[in-house]
Structure formats: structure tokens, C-alpha cells
Amino acid sequence: MVQRASDRWIAIALSVLLHGALLAALVYGWLMFREQRRAAPTPPIVATVVDARTLKGLEQPTPPEDVGPPQPSPEERAQREQAEQVRRQAEEQKAAEERAAADKAAAERAVAEKAAAEKAAAARAAAEKAAAKAAAERARQEEQDRRDREADLKRSLVAEEHADAARNGAALASWRSMITAKITRAWLRPPTAKVGIDCMLNVTQVPGGDVTQVNIGECNGDQAVRDSIEAAVYRASPLPPPPDPALFDRSLQIRFKPD
């Protein structure tokens, strides 16, 4: 259902009239109440005469002022101060004893720690000393082993050299004997040669035994003997080879004693 505009305005007007009537009624009631109070008579004051002596008898005594607990006497204060002083002294003594005990414990810990540190240092020093001693002993043993090996090697080399020298000496002596024998066979003894010819020959050869040079050193023969020996060396060329090629030498010293 659609409400018309005229109906809405009627409702608003009725609401305004109703509120205005209520307000007028309130104002009227308040005005009537005010007029009634103005018209009411004032009641008479009733008083009674009382004698001053009667009032004095009716006065209440004033209660004493609360002053708290009674103050202690000088003797009590002295006792309390003495007790307080004794208590403080006891607390100070207890604190001093606790400090002394703590200092003693700290000193004992310091001594124990120092002893432990010294013991550990001594143990380390002993271990290091033992390690150094062991290392020195190992080094000494290694050095001794090295020297023993070198000595064994040296002895082996010397023995081998002696053996080689012995072998080479015998082979060299045999080779020189073959050379001397070939020169002796090629020597043509001159008439001036005496018995007991002894001469040193310096012979130069090349590989293969060919003689390239001959020099006569000390010799007890005359010039004819010396020339005949030199000619014999050239006739003996090529000289016999050594049994070991390592023994070959270009320069030879040969003692020639044909007798």
C-alpha cells in the first residue's frame, strides 16, 4: 500500500501537537507548585532557657591525646645500644671470618693450581727431554749405521781393488813378460855386448801394438848395444796385446835383461 504525502504531514502535525500539550502541562504543574509554597505559613520558633551551670554539668570530658608507647628509660636505651653494638660486632666478626675463609680457600686453590702447573711443566719437560734423548739416540744409531755401511762398502771396495790389483798385476806381469820375450827374440847381440846387460826401455805404442817411439833409459851397455836394443823393439812391433784390454797402456816401461 502506497502512503500518500498528505497522510505523512498529518501524522507529523499530530505528533507536534501532542508534544506541545505535554510541555504545557509540565509548565502549568510547576507554576502551581511554586504558588502553593509561597502561600504556606512559617511555623513558630520554640526555645527553652537553660542555666549556664546546667550546661557546665552537661559538658563531656576531653579524651586524652594519643601519645603512642611510653618512651624507654636511659638504662633501657643503653642496654639496647649495647645489644645493637654486640650484634653489629658479631656480624662484622662473622663477615671477617667468612672473608678470611674465602681468602684462605683462594690461596689454597692458587697453591694447588701452581703445584699442578709446575707438575705439568715438569712432566712436559721430562717428556721433551726423553723425546730429545730418543731422537739423539736414533740419530746416533743412524749415524753409526751409516758409518758401518760406509766402512763395509769401503772394505768391500778395498778388497775388490786388492783382488783386481792382484789379478791385474799378474796379468800385467804376464803381458810384460811376453813383450820382453818378443824383444829378446828380435835382438841381435852385438860383439861388444857383455854378459849382464840391464837396460830400461821407454816404449810408446798405439792400439794394436805398433811401436811409434823407443827411448833407452839407464843401460850398462855401450852405444852399439843401445842401438841394437832399439832396433830389436822396432822389429818386435806389433807388440803382443794384453790379456785384458783394460790393461792396455800407450807408454810402457820395460826392463830388458837378456841374460
Secondary structure, DSSP 8 states (H G I E B T S, - for coil): ----HHHHHHHHHHHHHHHHHHHHHHHHHHHHHHHHHHHS-----------HHHHHHH----------S----HHHHHHHHHHHHHHHHHHHHHHHHHHHHHHHHHHHHHHHHHHHHHHHHHHHHHHHHHHHHHHHHHHHHHHHHHHHHHHHHHHHHHHHHHHHHHHHHHHHHHHHHHHHHHHHHH----TT--SS--EEEEEEE-TTS-EEEEEEEEESS-HHHHHHHHHHHHHH-S----SSGGG--SEEEEEE---
